[in-house]
Amino acid sequence: MANNTVSTQQLISAVADKFTDKLPKKMTKTLLTEFLATIESEIAAGNKARIDKVGILFAKERAARTGRNPQTGEAINIPASKKVSFRAAKSLKDAVGTSRKGGKSKR
């Protein structure tokens, strides 16, 4: 299985190719760039970004905790932080083939 990553530029080209007669590539780039910037600012503000058929992006709090320096074994304090999380939509899971049958997950 190939491990290919689609870049923003490739997404812009793919969308522009589908709408060549209606939407110039420059406008497609502007729209996609603004779309991604809006998602970023909404998540940074603490909101969730729900994208139909893709999923939900959101910020999640990570509590402060104690860790260990692997070289010395010394205890270190790791401060609280935030991370970006993603929950895939059912349609995306179905398309990829990772959706669980029988409803809810076992978590």
N, CA, C and O atoms as CSV, one atom per row, in Angstrom:
chain,resi,resn,atom,element,x,y,z
A,1,MET,N,N,0.846,-1.179,0.000
A,1,MET,CA,C,0.000,0.000,0.000
A,1,MET,C,C,0.888,1.238,0.000
A,1,MET,O,O,1.799,1.355,0.819
A,2,ALA,N,N,0.626,2.137,-0.899
A,2,ALA,CA,C,1.397,3.365,-0.988
A,2,ALA,C,C,0.971,4.329,0.121
A,2,ALA,O,O,-0.206,4.412,0.474
A,3,ASN,N,N,1.940,5.046,0.654
A,3,ASN,CA,C,1.661,6.022,1.706
A,3,ASN,C,C,1.819,7.420,1.114
A,3,ASN,O,O,2.838,8.078,1.324
A,4,ASN,N,N,0.811,7.868,0.377
A,4,ASN,CA,C,0.868,9.167,-0.278
A,4,ASN,C,C,0.145,10.203,0.559
A,4,ASN,O,O,-0.897,9.921,1.151
A,5,THR,N,N,0.696,11.392,0.605
A,5,THR,CA,C,0.071,12.512,1.290
A,5,THR,C,C,-0.348,13.527,0.239
A,5,THR,O,O,0.458,13.911,-0.609
A,6,VAL,N,N,-1.574,13.956,0.284
A,6,VAL,CA,C,-2.073,14.969,-0.642
A,6,VAL,C,C,-1.808,16.336,-0.030
A,6,VAL,O,O,-2.244,16.623,1.084
A,7,SER,N,N,-1.093,17.171,-0.762
A,7,SER,CA,C,-0.755,18.507,-0.271
A,7,SER,C,C,-1.908,19.478,-0.537
A,7,SER,O,O,-2.835,19.177,-1.290
A,8,THR,N,N,-1.827,20.639,0.096
A,8,THR,CA,C,-2.827,21.684,-0.126
A,8,THR,C,C,-2.847,22.079,-1.602
A,8,THR,O,O,-3.914,22.287,-2.180
A,9,GLN,N,N,-1.676,22.179,-2.201
A,9,GLN,CA,C,-1.594,22.554,-3.617
A,9,GLN,C,C,-2.271,21.503,-4.495
A,9,GLN,O,O,-2.927,21.853,-5.475
A,10,GLN,N,N,-2.122,20.234,-4.161
A,10,GLN,CA,C,-2.786,19.175,-4.929
A,10,GLN,C,C,-4.302,19.237,-4.753
A,10,GLN,O,O,-5.046,18.982,-5.700
A,11,LEU,N,N,-4.765,19.573,-3.548
A,11,LEU,CA,C,-6.197,19.741,-3.328
A,11,LEU,C,C,-6.740,20.909,-4.152
A,11,LEU,O,O,-7.810,20.813,-4.753
A,12,ILE,N,N,-5.997,21.997,-4.170
A,12,ILE,CA,C,-6.402,23.165,-4.963
A,12,ILE,C,C,-6.515,22.781,-6.434
A,12,ILE,O,O,-7.501,23.121,-7.088
A,13,SER,N,N,-5.526,22.081,-6.954
A,13,SER,CA,C,-5.544,21.660,-8.356
A,13,SER,C,C,-6.706,20.727,-8.648
A,13,SER,O,O,-7.360,20.856,-9.683
A,14,ALA,N,N,-6.972,19.780,-7.740
A,14,ALA,CA,C,-8.067,18.827,-7.946
A,14,ALA,C,C,-9.419,19.537,-7.990
A,14,ALA,O,O,-10.253,19.233,-8.842
A,15,VAL,N,N,-9.635,20.479,-7.078
A,15,VAL,CA,C,-10.898,21.216,-7.056
A,15,VAL,C,C,-11.003,22.119,-8.281
A,15,VAL,O,O,-12.053,22.185,-8.918
A,16,ALA,N,N,-9.926,22.808,-8.605
A,16,ALA,CA,C,-9.936,23.710,-9.765
A,16,ALA,C,C,-10.196,22.940,-11.058
A,16,ALA,O,O,-10.897,23.441,-11.938
A,17,ASP,N,N,-9.651,21.746,-11.187
A,17,ASP,CA,C,-9.861,20.932,-12.385
A,17,ASP,C,C,-11.325,20.527,-12.551
A,17,ASP,O,O,-11.808,20.396,-13.675
A,18,LYS,N,N,-12.032,20.329,-11.439
A,18,LYS,CA,C,-13.446,19.948,-11.505
A,18,LYS,C,C,-14.337,21.113,-11.906
A,18,LYS,O,O,-15.427,20.906,-12.438
A,19,PHE,N,N,-13.878,22.343,-11.654
A,19,PHE,CA,C,-14.691,23.527,-11.930
A,19,PHE,C,C,-13.970,24.486,-12.872
A,19,PHE,O,O,-14.050,25.700,-12.683
A,20,THR,N,N,-13.277,23.977,-13.871
A,20,THR,CA,C,-12.466,24.817,-14.753
A,20,THR,C,C,-13.268,25.904,-15.437
A,20,THR,O,O,-12.759,27.005,-15.649
A,21,ASP,N,N,-14.509,25.618,-15.787
A,21,ASP,CA,C,-15.301,26.622,-16.498
A,21,ASP,C,C,-15.988,27.616,-15.565
A,21,ASP,O,O,-16.507,28.630,-16.032
A,22,LYS,N,N,-16.004,27.352,-14.260
A,22,LYS,CA,C,-16.737,28.215,-13.323
A,22,LYS,C,C,-15.845,28.921,-12.305
A,22,LYS,O,O,-16.174,30.012,-11.839
A,23,LEU,N,N,-14.724,28.303,-11.964
A,23,LEU,CA,C,-13.906,28.825,-10.872
A,23,LEU,C,C,-12.430,28.793,-11.255
A,23,LEU,O,O,-11.856,27.717,-11.419
A,24,PRO,N,N,-11.812,29.965,-11.398
A,24,PRO,CA,C,-10.380,29.987,-11.738
A,24,PRO,C,C,-9.540,29.394,-10.610
A,24,PRO,O,O,-9.938,29.407,-9.445
A,25,LYS,N,N,-8.387,28.882,-10.976
A,25,LYS,CA,C,-7.507,28.253,-9.993
A,25,LYS,C,C,-7.098,29.232,-8.889
A,25,LYS,O,O,-6.972,28.841,-7.729
A,26,LYS,N,N,-6.893,30.490,-9.244
A,26,LYS,CA,C,-6.500,31.495,-8.250
A,26,LYS,C,C,-7.599,31.678,-7.204
A,26,LYS,O,O,-7.310,31.804,-6.014
A,27,MET,N,N,-8.857,31.693,-7.646
A,27,MET,CA,C,-9.984,31.827,-6.725
A,27,MET,C,C,-10.124,30.564,-5.865
A,27,MET,O,O,-10.438,30.645,-4.678
A,28,THR,N,N,-9.891,29.409,-6.472
A,28,THR,CA,C,-9.938,28.146,-5.727
A,28,THR,C,C,-8.903,28.162,-4.611
A,28,THR,O,O,-9.183,27.744,-3.488
A,29,LYS,N,N,-7.707,28.647,-4.926
A,29,LYS,CA,C,-6.642,28.734,-3.916
A,29,LYS,C,C,-7.060,29.654,-2.772
A,29,LYS,O,O,-6.861,29.324,-1.602
A,30,THR,N,N,-7.634,30.795,-3.104
A,30,THR,CA,C,-8.085,31.747,-2.088
A,30,THR,C,C,-9.163,31.124,-1.199
A,30,THR,O,O,-9.109,31.234,0.026
A,31,LEU,N,N,-10.138,30.471,-1.827
A,31,LEU,CA,C,-11.224,29.843,-1.064
A,31,LEU,C,C,-10.706,28.760,-0.121
A,31,LEU,O,O,-11.071,28.735,1.055
A,32,LEU,N,N,-9.864,27.874,-0.625
A,32,LEU,CA,C,-9.354,26.782,0.206
A,32,LEU,C,C,-8.459,27.305,1.322
A,32,LEU,O,O,-8.511,26.809,2.448
A,33,THR,N,N,-7.643,28.299,1.015
A,33,THR,CA,C,-6.771,28.900,2.034
A,33,THR,C,C,-7.597,29.544,3.144
A,33,THR,O,O,-7.293,29.370,4.324
A,34,GLU,N,N,-8.634,30.283,2.774
A,34,GLU,CA,C,-9.509,30.913,3.765
A,34,GLU,C,C,-10.287,29.872,4.565
A,34,GLU,O,O,-10.486,30.035,5.769
A,35,PHE,N,N,-10.726,28.809,3.903
A,35,PHE,CA,C,-11.436,27.717,4.574
A,35,PHE,C,C,-10.553,27.112,5.665
A,35,PHE,O,O,-11.000,26.927,6.798
A,36,LEU,N,N,-9.305,26.804,5.325
A,36,LEU,CA,C,-8.382,26.209,6.294
A,36,LEU,C,C,-8.035,27.190,7.415
A,36,LEU,O,O,-7.914,26.785,8.571
A,37,ALA,N,N,-7.874,28.464,7.089
A,37,ALA,CA,C,-7.579,29.476,8.110
A,37,ALA,C,C,-8.754,29.634,9.079
A,37,ALA,O,O,-8.552,29.822,10.279
A,38,THR,N,N,-9.976,29.557,8.557
A,38,THR,CA,C,-11.165,29.664,9.406
A,38,THR,C,C,-11.248,28.479,10.359
A,38,THR,O,O,-11.555,28.652,11.538
A,39,ILE,N,N,-10.980,27.292,9.863
A,39,ILE,CA,C,-10.973,26.105,10.725
A,39,ILE,C,C,-9.931,26.275,11.826
A,39,ILE,O,O,-10.212,26.009,12.995
A,40,GLU,N,N,-8.743,26.713,11.461
A,40,GLU,CA,C,-7.664,26.910,12.435
A,40,GLU,C,C,-8.066,27.914,13.509
A,40,GLU,O,O,-7.847,27.668,14.695
A,41,SER,N,N,-8.648,29.039,13.112
A,41,SER,CA,C,-9.008,30.063,14.096
A,41,SER,C,C,-10.157,29.603,14.988
A,41,SER,O,O,-10.178,29.933,16.174
A,42,GLU,N,N,-11.098,28.861,14.456
A,42,GLU,CA,C,-12.206,28.350,15.269
A,42,GLU,C,C,-11.713,27.346,16.310
A,42,GLU,O,O,-12.152,27.382,17.460
A,43,ILE,N,N,-10.819,26.465,15.925
A,43,ILE,CA,C,-10.279,25.484,16.877
A,43,ILE,C,C,-9.439,26.191,17.936
A,43,ILE,O,O,-9.509,25.846,19.115
A,44,ALA,N,N,-8.650,27.173,17.523
A,44,ALA,CA,C,-7.838,27.942,18.475
A,44,ALA,C,C,-8.715,28.691,19.470
A,44,ALA,O,O,-8.305,28.921,20.607
A,45,ALA,N,N,-9.923,29.073,19.048
A,45,ALA,CA,C,-10.852,29.787,19.927
A,45,ALA,C,C,-11.623,28.835,20.842
A,45,ALA,O,O,-12.426,29.277,21.664
A,46,GLY,N,N,-11.383,27.547,20.703
A,46,GLY,CA,C,-12.045,26.572,21.565
A,46,GLY,C,C,-13.297,25.965,20.977
A,46,GLY,O,O,-14.004,25.233,21.669
A,47,ASN,N,N,-13.596,26.246,19.719
A,47,ASN,CA,C,-14.771,25.684,19.058
A,47,ASN,C,C,-14.422,24.403,18.320
A,47,ASN,O,O,-13.252,24.130,18.053
A,48,LYS,N,N,-15.433,23.626,17.995
A,48,LYS,CA,C,-15.252,22.427,17.182
A,48,LYS,C,C,-15.514,22.786,15.727
A,48,LYS,O,O,-16.349,23.640,15.434
A,49,ALA,N,N,-14.805,22.138,14.826
A,49,ALA,CA,C,-15.030,22.342,13.395
A,49,ALA,C,C,-15.543,21.024,12.814
A,49,ALA,O,O,-14.799,20.052,12.692
A,50,ARG,N,N,-16.826,21.012,12.459
A,50,ARG,CA,C,-17.444,19.815,11.889
A,50,ARG,C,C,-17.459,19.962,10.371
A,50,ARG,O,O,-18.035,20.908,9.833
A,51,ILE,N,N,-16.821,19.017,9.690
A,51,ILE,CA,C,-16.781,19.018,8.233
A,51,ILE,C,C,-17.548,17.786,7.769
A,51,ILE,O,O,-17.130,16.655,8.016
A,52,ASP,N,N,-18.677,18.016,7.093
A,52,ASP,CA,C,-19.520,16.911,6.644
A,52,ASP,C,C,-18.709,15.897,5.851
A,52,ASP,O,O,-17.864,16.258,5.032
A,53,LYS,N,N,-18.981,14.631,6.106
A,53,LYS,CA,C,-18.364,13.484,5.440
A,53,LYS,C,C,-16.883,13.318,5.759
A,53,LYS,O,O,-16.242,12.412,5.226
A,54,VAL,N,N,-16.324,14.173,6.619
A,54,VAL,CA,C,-14.923,14.058,7.011
A,54,VAL,C,C,-14.823,13.780,8.502
A,54,VAL,O,O,-14.310,12.735,8.902
A,55,GLY,N,N,-15.313,14.713,9.342
A,55,GLY,CA,C,-15.257,14.507,10.774
A,55,GLY,C,C,-15.239,15.808,11.539
A,55,GLY,O,O,-15.595,16.866,11.020
A,56,ILE,N,N,-14.814,15.706,12.798
A,56,ILE,CA,C,-14.791,16.851,13.695
A,56,ILE,C,C,-13.365,17.069,14.187
A,56,ILE,O,O,-12.717,16.142,14.673
A,57,LEU,N,N,-12.885,18.302,14.057
A,57,LEU,CA,C,-11.601,18.708,14.613
A,57,LEU,C,C,-11.873,19.553,15.848
A,57,LEU,O,O,-12.749,20.417,15.831
A,58,PHE,N,N,-11.125,19.308,16.918
A,58,PHE,CA,C,-11.335,20.072,18.144
A,58,PHE,C,C,-10.075,20.062,18.996
A,58,PHE,O,O,-9.217,19.190,18.856
A,59,ALA,N,N,-9.978,21.059,19.890
A,59,ALA,CA,C,-8.862,21.132,20.826
A,59,ALA,C,C,-9.238,20.364,22.085
A,59,ALA,O,O,-10.379,20.417,22.544
A,60,LYS,N,N,-8.276,19.660,22.627
A,60,LYS,CA,C,-8.503,18.851,23.821
A,60,LYS,C,C,-7.460,19.233,24.867
A,60,LYS,O,O,-6.276,19.374,24.563
A,61,GLU,N,N,-7.923,19.394,26.097
A,61,GLU,CA,C,-7.022,19.737,27.208
A,61,GLU,C,C,-6.238,18.500,27.655
A,61,GLU,O,O,-6.792,17.407,27.773
A,62,ARG,N,N,-4.961,18.693,27.898
A,62,ARG,CA,C,-4.134,17.632,28.489
A,62,ARG,C,C,-3.733,18.114,29.871
A,62,ARG,O,O,-3.168,19.197,30.019
A,63,ALA,N,N,-4.023,17.318,30.872
A,63,ALA,CA,C,-3.742,17.693,32.255
A,63,ALA,C,C,-2.232,17.693,32.525
A,63,ALA,O,O,-1.464,16.998,31.859
A,64,ALA,N,N,-1.832,18.487,33.516
A,64,ALA,CA,C,-0.438,18.469,33.961
A,64,ALA,C,C,-0.152,17.101,34.561
A,64,ALA,O,O,-1.029,16.483,35.164
A,65,ARG,N,N,1.064,16.640,34.396
A,65,ARG,CA,C,1.400,15.317,34.911
A,65,ARG,C,C,2.890,15.239,35.227
A,65,ARG,O,O,3.661,16.125,34.858
A,66,THR,N,N,3.280,14.186,35.903
A,66,THR,CA,C,4.682,13.958,36.220
A,66,THR,C,C,5.215,12.906,35.262
A,66,THR,O,O,4.607,11.852,35.072
A,67,GLY,N,N,6.359,13.206,34.664
A,67,GLY,CA,C,7.013,12.259,33.762
A,67,GLY,C,C,8.394,11.934,34.284
A,67,GLY,O,O,8.780,12.382,35.363
A,68,ARG,N,N,9.126,11.167,33.531
A,68,ARG,CA,C,10.490,10.782,33.931
A,68,ARG,C,C,11.459,11.044,32.790
A,68,ARG,O,O,11.165,10.768,31.627
A,69,ASN,N,N,12.616,11.579,33.143
A,69,ASN,CA,C,13.693,11.720,32.182
A,69,ASN,C,C,14.200,10.299,31.895
A,69,ASN,O,O,14.654,9.628,32.822
A,70,PRO,N,N,14.139,9.824,30.665
A,70,PRO,CA,C,14.521,8.441,30.389
A,70,PRO,C,C,16.015,8.160,30.611
A,70,PRO,O,O,16.394,7.011,30.838
A,71,GLN,N,N,16.851,9.176,30.550
A,71,GLN,CA,C,18.285,8.952,30.748
A,71,GLN,C,C,18.672,8.902,32.218
A,71,GLN,O,O,19.521,8.104,32.617
A,72,THR,N,N,18.045,9.759,33.026
A,72,THR,CA,C,18.439,9.840,34.436
A,72,THR,C,C,17.405,9.243,35.379
A,72,THR,O,O,17.729,8.937,36.526
A,73,GLY,N,N,16.187,9.074,34.930
A,73,GLY,CA,C,15.127,8.575,35.793
A,73,GLY,C,C,14.543,9.645,36.696
A,73,GLY,O,O,13.658,9.369,37.506
A,74,GLU,N,N,15.039,10.865,36.557
A,74,GLU,CA,C,14.581,11.975,37.394
A,74,GLU,C,C,13.139,12.347,37.039
A,74,GLU,O,O,12.771,12.400,35.865
A,75,ALA,N,N,12.327,12.605,38.075
A,75,ALA,CA,C,10.939,13.020,37.866
A,75,ALA,C,C,10.923,14.459,37.360
A,75,ALA,O,O,11.653,15.313,37.864
A,76,ILE,N,N,10.086,14.719,36.362
A,76,ILE,CA,C,9.936,16.067,35.831
A,76,ILE,C,C,8.456,16.397,35.748
A,76,ILE,O,O,7.624,15.517,35.525
A,77,ASN,N,N,8.136,17.661,35.926
A,77,ASN,CA,C,6.749,18.103,35.810
A,77,ASN,C,C,6.466,18.496,34.367
A,77,ASN,O,O,7.186,19.307,33.783
A,78,ILE,N,N,5.431,17.927,33.805
A,78,ILE,CA,C,5.000,18.260,32.447
A,78,ILE,C,C,3.766,19.133,32.593
A,78,ILE,O,O,2.762,18.689,33.150
A,79,PRO,N,N,3.819,20.383,32.099
A,79,PRO,CA,C,2.697,21.301,32.293
A,79,PRO,C,C,1.467,20.907,31.471
A,79,PRO,O,O,1.558,20.152,30.502
A,80,ALA,N,N,0.325,21.435,31.883
A,80,ALA,CA,C,-0.914,21.216,31.134
A,80,ALA,C,C,-0.754,21.831,29.746
A,80,ALA,O,O,-0.047,22.824,29.572
A,81,SER,N,N,-1.415,21.231,28.771
A,81,SER,CA,C,-1.327,21.742,27.405
A,81,SER,C,C,-2.597,21.385,26.650
A,81,SER,O,O,-3.491,20.725,27.180
A,82,LYS,N,N,-2.659,21.830,25.414
A,82,LYS,CA,C,-3.775,21.487,24.541
A,82,LYS,C,C,-3.235,20.720,23.352
A,82,LYS,O,O,-2.084,20.901,22.955
A,83,LYS,N,N,-4.072,19.861,22.784
A,83,LYS,CA,C,-3.704,19.175,21.558
A,83,LYS,C,C,-4.909,19.177,20.635
A,83,LYS,O,O,-6.044,19.327,21.087
A,84,VAL,N,N,-4.667,19.013,19.359
A,84,VAL,CA,C,-5.746,18.950,18.384
A,84,VAL,C,C,-6.137,17.487,18.209
A,84,VAL,O,O,-5.283,16.623,18.009
A,85,SER,N,N,-7.432,17.226,18.287
A,85,SER,CA,C,-7.948,15.876,18.112
A,85,SER,C,C,-8.883,15.838,16.918
A,85,SER,O,O,-9.406,16.866,16.485
A,86,PHE,N,N,-9.085,14.646,16.396
A,86,PHE,CA,C,-9.952,14.449,15.236
A,86,PHE,C,C,-10.804,13.218,15.466
A,86,PHE,O,O,-10.304,12.168,15.871
A,87,ARG,N,N,-12.107,13.356,15.203
A,87,ARG,CA,C,-13.016,12.215,15.270
A,87,ARG,C,C,-13.629,12.070,13.877
A,87,ARG,O,O,-14.346,12.954,13.407
A,88,ALA,N,N,-13.340,10.957,13.233
A,88,ALA,CA,C,-13.786,10.741,11.860
A,88,ALA,C,C,-15.293,10.526,11.789
A,88,ALA,O,O,-15.891,9.920,12.678
A,89,ALA,N,N,-15.897,11.035,10.714
A,89,ALA,CA,C,-17.322,10.840,10.459
A,89,ALA,C,C,-17.563,9.401,10.011
A,89,ALA,O,O,-16.665,8.747,9.479
A,90,LYS,N,N,-18.769,8.922,10.229
A,90,LYS,CA,C,-19.105,7.550,9.855
A,90,LYS,C,C,-18.904,7.325,8.364
A,90,LYS,O,O,-18.415,6.270,7.959
A,91,SER,N,N,-19.274,8.301,7.542
A,91,SER,CA,C,-19.122,8.133,6.096
A,91,SER,C,C,-17.653,7.985,5.697
A,91,SER,O,O,-17.343,7.242,4.766
A,92,LEU,N,N,-16.739,8.683,6.389
A,92,LEU,CA,C,-15.314,8.529,6.111
A,92,LEU,C,C,-14.824,7.159,6.563
A,92,LEU,O,O,-14.061,6.500,5.856
A,93,LYS,N,N,-15.270,6.732,7.749
A,93,LYS,CA,C,-14.896,5.399,8.238
A,93,LYS,C,C,-15.374,4.320,7.281
A,93,LYS,O,O,-14.647,3.369,6.993
A,94,ASP,N,N,-16.603,4.470,6.789
A,94,ASP,CA,C,-17.145,3.494,5.843
A,94,ASP,C,C,-16.352,3.481,4.542
A,94,ASP,O,O,-16.090,2.418,3.981
A,95,ALA,N,N,-15.968,4.670,4.062
A,95,ALA,CA,C,-15.214,4.771,2.816
A,95,ALA,C,C,-13.841,4.118,2.927
A,95,ALA,O,O,-13.349,3.509,1.978
A,96,VAL,N,N,-13.231,4.258,4.110
A,96,VAL,CA,C,-11.914,3.681,4.342
A,96,VAL,C,C,-12.019,2.207,4.722
A,96,VAL,O,O,-11.089,1.427,4.515
A,97,GLY,N,N,-13.166,1.845,5.279
A,97,GLY,CA,C,-13.365,0.456,5.684
A,97,GLY,C,C,-12.983,0.182,7.117
A,97,GLY,O,O,-12.650,-0.952,7.463
A,98,THR,N,N,-13.025,1.211,7.970
A,98,THR,CA,C,-12.639,1.023,9.364
A,98,THR,C,C,-13.800,1.158,10.331
A,98,THR,O,O,-13.594,1.124,11.544
A,99,SER,N,N,-15.018,1.311,9.822
A,99,SER,CA,C,-16.175,1.471,10.690
A,99,SER,C,C,-16.468,0.167,11.416
A,99,SER,O,O,-16.418,-0.910,10.821
A,100,ARG,N,N,-16.773,0.269,12.696
A,100,ARG,CA,C,-17.114,-0.925,13.480
A,100,ARG,C,C,-18.557,-1.315,13.230
A,100,ARG,O,O,-19.432,-0.457,13.107
A,101,LYS,N,N,-18.796,-2.591,13.156
A,101,LYS,CA,C,-20.157,-3.055,13.008
A,101,LYS,C,C,-20.751,-3.278,14.383
A,101,LYS,O,O,-20.054,-3.701,15.306
A,102,GLY,N,N,-22.040,-2.993,14.524
A,102,GLY,CA,C,-22.688,-3.227,15.793
A,102,GLY,C,C,-22.828,-1.994,16.647
A,102,GLY,O,O,-23.189,-2.108,17.818
A,103,GLY,N,N,-22.556,-0.812,16.111
A,103,GLY,CA,C,-22.842,0.408,16.855
A,103,GLY,C,C,-21.674,1.004,17.589
A,103,GLY,O,O,-20.643,1.302,16.986
A,104,LYS,N,N,-21.824,1.185,18.905
A,104,LYS,CA,C,-20.869,1.944,19.704
A,104,LYS,C,C,-19.533,1.214,19.841
A,104,LYS,O,O,-19.458,-0.013,19.781
A,105,SER,N,N,-18.475,2.021,20.028
A,105,SER,CA,C,-17.154,1.447,20.257
A,105,SER,C,C,-17.074,0.883,21.664
A,105,SER,O,O,-17.952,1.128,22.491
A,106,LYS,N,N,-16.023,0.132,21.932
A,106,LYS,CA,C,-15.868,-0.537,23.229
A,106,LYS,C,C,-15.208,0.336,24.273
A,106,LYS,O,O,-14.891,-0.144,25.361
A,107,ARG,N,N,-14.986,1.643,23.963
A,107,ARG,CA,C,-14.353,2.522,24.950
A,107,ARG,C,C,-15.291,2.935,26.016
A,107,ARG,O,O,-14.908,3.676,26.922
